[in-house]
Amino acid sequence: MEEMQHVKIEAVRRAAVKLVARHEQEKLRTALADHLRSVAELKRKAKADREG
């Protein structure tokens, strides 16, 4: 019985770790997309300034 409980606890722990990892990955993906948008905007502004 105790072994069964341990298996359930371990399964829940692994699921929680996966969920947290997925959330962290989503946060990083969002941050990267925001950063790339900012860089693209700065490049557009610099190009417009150079061209007049």
Helices and strands as residue ranges (DSSP letters): H 2-51
